[in-house]
Amino acid sequence: MGFVKVVKNKAYYKRYQVKFRRRREGKTDYYARVRLSTQDKNKYNTPKYRMVVRITNTKVICQVAYASIIGDKVLAQANSAELSKWGLKCGLTNYAAAYCTGLLLSRRVLKTVGLEKTFTGVSEITGDYYDAHDEMENSDKEYRRKPFKAVLDIGLARTTTGARIFGALKGACDGGLHVPHSETRFPGGVSKGGDEDDEGEFDPEVHRKHIMGVHVQEYMDLLKSEDADKYQRQFGKWIQNLKEMKVSTVEEAYKKIHAEIKKNPDQPKPTNKKHTNERQGQTIVTTGGVKYHHEKRLTRDERKARIAAKIQEAAAKLAA
């Protein structure tokens, strides 16, 4: 057998440095995070805000956060589960819901920093490119303050054309936030690639259909005409939800949600509910009616009496 060099020897392990915990868990891309959170030195202690977008199996989560020495701090947050208070109870992870969540976040942030009246966003959704900073520069109106700027933080998500994270981005921009971006990654965008000066093509009408859920409505109508049973099985919750919202189409439902968000984007304050548990023998009954078994801890005297009773019972059995 030939000579085999031992690479991972004692010297290797003595110098080995473990990676950050969230890198080991595959949760954080620190190469991207450093570039998203590092602020210029000449800006001193000015926070560098990130618009954080994460999509789970059940909802879309959007936050405006900034890094500090003790960890990230969140300025405002919104998630698509909140849309249920305006009547939308299904489809909380699609592109249109992501747009609504981004819009809700932007209106909350601007209200927090006192810019909600200065930057009102778009009046009509067309799907076309819009940026508050460009509007300020091209306007004759004098602005005392610049628009609120945040950079998009998508975590480990892939930046594919038409991805739902860009729906949240578009909602935030239409709401009045300044998030630097181009329109080629939106639905309807075509990036030609290769040439840096070539911006590609973009069809705003395709994008508007995704924002308003028109593509969902078109598929619903198609399925209804082809297979009524499959239509009821696949869109049963949508049909019920539209009836509860008193609208006939998905587009009308989202128009209603957009209007409600702009009307009142405030996050409701949590109510402090008092929880009291009641013991019934060896069973605990909670405020919500949940029951679970929990034996009561005996005192020293009770334990002694219990042992004495067991001894007496055993002696009686032997005597018999």
C-alpha positions as CSV (number, residue, x, y, z in Angstrom):
1,M,0.0,0.0,0.0
2,G,1.3,3.4,-1.0
3,F,1.8,6.4,1.2
4,V,-1.5,8.2,2.2
5,K,-1.2,11.7,3.5
6,V,-3.5,12.4,6.5
7,V,-5.1,15.8,5.7
8,K,-7.4,16.1,8.7
9,N,-4.8,15.6,11.4
10,K,-4.4,17.0,14.8
11,A,-3.1,20.3,13.5
12,Y,-6.2,20.6,11.3
13,Y,-8.7,20.1,14.1
14,K,-6.8,22.5,16.5
15,R,-7.3,25.3,14.0
16,Y,-10.8,24.4,13.0
17,Q,-13.4,27.1,13.6
18,V,-17.1,26.2,13.5
19,K,-19.4,28.3,11.4
20,F,-22.2,30.5,12.8
21,R,-25.1,28.5,14.2
22,R,-27.6,29.8,11.6
23,R,-25.2,29.0,8.9
24,R,-24.9,25.4,10.2
25,E,-28.7,25.2,10.3
26,G,-28.9,26.5,6.7
27,K,-31.1,29.5,7.7
28,T,-29.0,32.6,7.0
29,D,-26.8,33.6,4.1
30,Y,-24.2,35.7,5.9
31,Y,-22.5,36.7,2.6
32,A,-25.7,38.5,1.6
33,R,-26.6,39.7,5.2
34,V,-23.3,41.5,5.6
35,R,-23.9,43.5,2.4
36,L,-27.6,44.2,3.3
37,S,-26.9,45.4,6.9
38,T,-23.5,47.2,6.7
39,Q,-23.9,50.9,6.8
40,D,-21.5,53.6,5.4
41,K,-19.2,55.0,8.1
42,N,-20.0,58.6,7.2
43,K,-23.7,57.9,8.0
44,Y,-22.7,57.3,11.6
45,N,-25.5,55.6,13.6
46,T,-28.2,55.8,10.9
47,P,-29.9,52.4,10.6
48,K,-29.9,50.6,7.3
49,Y,-33.4,49.4,6.9
50,R,-34.2,46.0,5.2
51,M,-37.6,45.0,3.9
52,V,-37.6,41.3,5.0
53,V,-40.0,39.0,3.1
54,R,-40.5,35.4,4.1
55,I,-43.1,33.0,2.8
56,T,-44.3,30.0,4.8
57,N,-46.8,27.2,4.0
58,T,-49.6,29.3,5.5
59,K,-48.8,33.0,5.2
60,V,-46.6,35.8,3.9
61,I,-44.5,37.6,6.5
62,C,-43.1,41.1,5.8
63,Q,-41.0,43.2,8.2
64,V,-39.0,46.4,8.1
65,A,-35.9,45.7,10.3
66,Y,-32.4,47.0,10.9
67,A,-29.4,45.5,12.5
68,S,-28.0,46.5,15.9
69,I,-25.1,45.2,18.1
70,I,-27.6,43.1,20.2
71,G,-29.6,41.8,17.2
72,D,-32.1,42.9,14.6
73,K,-34.8,45.3,15.6
74,V,-38.2,45.4,13.8
75,L,-39.7,48.8,13.0
76,A,-43.0,47.4,11.7
77,Q,-44.4,44.1,10.5
78,A,-47.4,42.6,8.6
79,N,-48.5,39.2,7.6
80,S,-51.1,37.9,5.3
81,A,-53.1,36.2,8.1
82,E,-54.2,39.7,9.1
83,L,-56.2,40.0,5.8
84,S,-58.8,37.8,7.4
85,K,-60.1,40.7,9.5
86,W,-61.2,42.4,6.2
87,G,-62.8,39.2,5.0
88,L,-60.1,37.3,3.1
89,K,-59.8,33.9,4.6
90,C,-58.2,31.8,1.8
91,G,-55.4,32.2,-0.7
92,L,-53.2,33.8,1.9
93,T,-49.9,32.7,0.2
94,N,-50.5,33.6,-3.4
95,Y,-49.1,36.6,-5.4
96,A,-52.1,38.9,-4.7
97,A,-51.9,38.2,-1.0
98,A,-48.2,38.9,-1.0
99,Y,-49.0,42.3,-2.7
100,C,-51.6,43.1,0.0
101,T,-49.1,42.3,2.8
102,G,-46.5,44.5,1.3
103,L,-49.0,47.3,0.9
104,L,-50.1,46.9,4.5
105,L,-46.5,47.0,5.7
106,S,-45.7,50.2,3.7
107,R,-48.7,52.1,5.1
108,R,-47.8,51.0,8.6
109,V,-44.2,52.1,8.3
110,L,-45.0,55.4,6.8
111,K,-47.5,56.1,9.5
112,T,-44.9,55.2,12.1
113,V,-42.4,57.7,10.7
114,G,-45.0,60.4,9.9
115,L,-44.8,60.2,6.1
116,E,-48.2,58.7,5.4
117,K,-49.6,61.9,4.0
118,T,-46.5,62.9,2.1
119,F,-46.1,59.7,0.1
120,T,-49.5,58.2,-0.6
121,G,-48.5,55.7,-3.3
122,V,-50.4,54.9,-6.4
123,S,-54.1,55.8,-6.7
124,E,-54.8,53.2,-9.3
125,I,-53.1,49.8,-9.7
126,T,-51.8,49.4,-13.3
127,G,-48.9,46.9,-12.6
128,D,-46.5,49.4,-14.1
129,Y,-43.2,50.5,-12.5
130,Y,-43.6,53.0,-9.7
131,D,-41.1,54.3,-7.2
132,A,-41.7,57.1,-4.6
133,H,-38.1,58.4,-5.1
134,D,-38.6,58.8,-8.8
135,E,-41.9,60.5,-8.3
136,M,-40.3,63.0,-5.8
137,E,-37.5,63.8,-8.3
138,N,-39.8,64.3,-11.3
139,S,-42.4,66.3,-9.3
140,D,-42.7,70.1,-9.1
141,K,-43.8,69.8,-5.6
142,E,-41.3,70.6,-2.8
143,Y,-40.7,67.8,-0.4
144,R,-39.3,68.5,3.1
145,R,-38.3,64.8,3.6
146,K,-37.2,62.1,1.4
147,P,-39.2,58.8,1.0
148,F,-38.5,56.0,3.4
149,K,-35.8,53.7,1.9
150,A,-35.4,50.0,2.6
151,V,-33.5,47.3,0.7
152,L,-35.2,44.0,-0.1
153,D,-34.1,41.0,2.0
154,I,-35.4,37.7,0.6
155,G,-33.2,35.3,2.6
156,L,-32.6,32.0,0.8
157,A,-35.4,32.3,-1.7
158,R,-34.7,32.1,-5.4
159,T,-35.1,35.3,-7.5
160,T,-37.1,33.7,-10.3
161,T,-39.3,35.8,-12.6
162,G,-42.8,36.1,-11.1
163,A,-41.8,34.9,-7.6
164,R,-44.2,35.9,-4.8
165,I,-41.5,37.8,-2.9
166,F,-41.7,40.4,-5.7
167,G,-45.4,40.7,-5.1
168,A,-44.7,41.9,-1.6
169,L,-42.0,44.3,-3.0
170,K,-44.5,45.7,-5.5
171,G,-47.1,46.2,-2.8
172,A,-44.6,48.1,-0.6
173,C,-43.5,50.3,-3.5
174,D,-47.2,51.1,-4.5
175,G,-47.8,51.9,-0.9
176,G,-45.1,54.6,-0.9
177,L,-41.9,53.0,0.3
178,H,-38.7,53.4,-1.7
179,V,-37.3,49.9,-2.4
180,P,-34.8,50.0,-5.2
181,H,-35.7,47.5,-7.9
182,S,-36.3,46.9,-11.6
183,E,-39.5,45.5,-13.2
184,T,-38.0,42.6,-15.2
185,R,-38.5,40.1,-12.4
186,F,-42.2,40.8,-12.0
187,P,-44.8,38.6,-13.8
188,G,-44.8,39.8,-17.4
189,G,-41.1,40.7,-17.3
190,V,-38.6,39.2,-19.7
191,S,-34.9,39.7,-19.0
192,K,-32.8,39.3,-22.1
193,G,-29.6,38.9,-20.2
194,G,-26.0,39.2,-21.4
195,D,-25.9,43.0,-22.0
196,E,-25.9,45.0,-18.8
197,D,-27.4,48.0,-20.7
198,D,-30.4,45.9,-22.0
199,E,-33.2,46.3,-19.5
200,G,-35.4,43.6,-21.2
201,E,-39.1,43.8,-21.7
202,F,-42.1,44.2,-19.4
203,D,-45.8,43.9,-19.8
204,P,-47.6,45.7,-17.0
205,E,-51.0,44.2,-17.9
206,V,-49.8,40.7,-17.1
207,H,-48.5,42.0,-13.8
208,R,-51.8,43.8,-13.0
209,K,-53.7,40.5,-13.5
210,H,-51.5,38.7,-10.9
211,I,-51.8,41.6,-8.4
212,M,-55.6,41.6,-8.7
213,G,-56.0,37.8,-8.8
214,V,-57.5,37.9,-12.4
215,H,-55.4,34.8,-13.4
216,V,-57.0,32.9,-10.5
217,Q,-60.5,34.0,-11.6
218,E,-59.8,32.9,-15.2
219,Y,-58.8,29.5,-14.1
220,M,-61.9,29.2,-11.8
221,D,-64.1,30.1,-14.8
222,L,-62.3,27.6,-17.0
223,L,-62.6,24.8,-14.5
224,K,-66.3,25.6,-13.8
225,S,-67.1,25.1,-17.5
226,E,-65.1,21.9,-17.9
227,D,-65.6,20.0,-14.6
228,A,-68.1,21.3,-12.0
229,D,-67.2,18.6,-9.4
230,K,-63.5,19.4,-9.6
231,Y,-64.3,23.2,-9.4
232,Q,-66.3,22.7,-6.2
233,R,-63.6,20.5,-4.8
234,Q,-60.7,22.8,-5.6
235,F,-62.3,26.2,-5.1
236,G,-65.0,25.4,-2.5
237,K,-63.4,27.7,0.1
238,W,-63.0,30.5,-2.4
239,I,-66.6,30.3,-3.5
240,Q,-67.7,30.5,0.2
241,N,-65.3,33.3,0.9
242,L,-66.6,35.4,-2.0
243,K,-70.2,35.0,-0.9
244,E,-69.2,36.1,2.7
245,M,-67.4,39.2,1.2
246,K,-70.5,39.9,-1.0
247,V,-68.5,40.1,-4.2
248,S,-68.7,38.1,-7.4
249,T,-65.1,38.0,-8.5
250,V,-61.6,37.6,-7.0
251,E,-60.6,41.0,-8.5
252,E,-63.4,42.8,-6.6
253,A,-62.4,41.1,-3.4
254,Y,-58.8,42.3,-3.7
255,K,-60.0,45.8,-4.6
256,K,-62.0,45.8,-1.4
257,I,-59.0,44.7,0.6
258,H,-56.7,47.4,-0.9
259,A,-59.2,50.1,0.0
260,E,-59.5,48.8,3.6
261,I,-55.8,48.7,4.0
262,K,-55.3,52.3,2.9
263,K,-58.2,53.4,5.1
264,N,-56.9,51.9,8.3
265,P,-53.5,50.1,8.3
266,D,-53.1,50.2,12.1
267,Q,-52.2,46.9,13.8
268,P,-54.8,46.2,16.6
269,K,-53.4,46.1,20.1
270,P,-53.4,42.7,21.7
271,T,-56.0,42.1,24.4
272,N,-54.6,40.8,27.7
273,K,-56.8,37.8,28.4
274,K,-56.8,36.4,32.0
275,H,-56.2,32.7,32.0
276,T,-57.5,30.8,35.0
277,N,-57.1,27.0,35.5
278,E,-59.6,25.1,37.7
279,R,-58.7,21.8,39.4
280,Q,-61.3,19.0,39.4
281,G,-59.7,16.2,41.3
282,Q,-56.7,15.1,39.3
283,T,-57.9,17.0,36.2
284,I,-57.1,20.6,35.2
285,V,-59.7,22.6,33.2
286,T,-58.3,25.7,31.4
287,T,-60.1,28.8,30.4
288,G,-60.6,27.5,26.9
289,G,-62.2,24.3,28.1
290,V,-59.1,22.1,27.5
291,K,-58.7,19.3,30.1
292,Y,-55.5,17.5,31.0
293,H,-54.4,15.1,33.8
294,H,-52.2,16.5,36.5
295,E,-51.8,14.8,39.8
296,K,-51.7,17.0,42.9
297,R,-48.4,17.0,44.8
298,L,-48.9,15.4,48.3
299,T,-47.6,16.9,51.5
300,R,-45.2,15.1,53.8
301,D,-48.0,14.1,56.2
302,E,-50.1,12.9,53.3
303,R,-47.3,10.7,52.0
304,K,-46.7,9.2,55.4
305,A,-50.4,8.4,55.8
306,R,-50.5,6.9,52.3
307,I,-47.6,4.6,53.2
308,A,-49.2,3.6,56.5
309,A,-52.4,2.7,54.7
310,K,-50.5,0.5,52.3
311,I,-48.8,-1.3,55.1
312,Q,-52.0,-1.8,57.0
313,E,-53.7,-3.2,53.8
314,A,-50.8,-5.6,53.1
315,A,-50.9,-6.8,56.8
316,A,-54.6,-7.4,56.5
317,K,-54.1,-9.6,53.4
318,L,-51.4,-11.6,55.1
319,A,-53.6,-12.2,58.2
320,A,-56.4,-13.4,56.0
